[in-house]
Amino acid sequence: MLCFVGSLLQSSTENNAKSMGVPSASSDVVHVELNLEASADHMRLGEKPITLRVELRNQGPEVFYASRNLDSILNSPGYVVIEVTNAAKQTTLLYSLESSFRQRGAEHEWWFGILPQHYYGTFIVLDSSMQDSLRTPGAYELIAKYVSQGGTIPAAPDLGIASHTAWKGEIKSNSIRIAVLPSQRSRQK
């Protein structure tokens, strides 16, 4: 998996207008948004896949702790899943799995602090030949969801890291639409 970090290049006025308050179980509000973008608005069956870019954007004044690993492992401390809805309004999850998740390393290494006005994200390759839910030509709506199990992140005094709390809850992204088209080969027959 490829993750990336970056800085938001917007003025503070724009950031304040765009920030979203997301309540957690403890009624705290975080100013984090999840953004979903696609490299194209369509793909052909069995041909070039689409790359999705998923970003957790910290629009708030404090560090936001997110899962370092953004894979779609549903029982990990934090994860990202892509929900796909077809024209019949049936929704499925892409690339999600439940496994006997076992995070490696010390607990403070499981989380990544996203600084204010910065983002953290991942790329997901969307290949219709690998996803049953995208093997039928048609229009689809995609939404990303970040889910955090939260918890206390222990201190690592030897590294100068104090104990802190990871937010618990879920954040949904904007929706995007893609079309899955028949392959060029099937059109030529």
Secondary structure, DSSP 8 states (H G I E B T S, - for coil): --EEEEE--S-HHHHHHH--EEE-TTS-EEEEEEEEEES-SEEETTS--EEEEEEEEE-SSS-EEEES--S-BTTSSEEEEEEEE-TT--EEEES-B-------S-GGGSEEEE-TTEEEEEEEEE-GGG-GGGSS-EEEEEEEEEEEEEEEE--BGGGTB--EEEEEEEEEEEEEEEEEE--HHHHH-
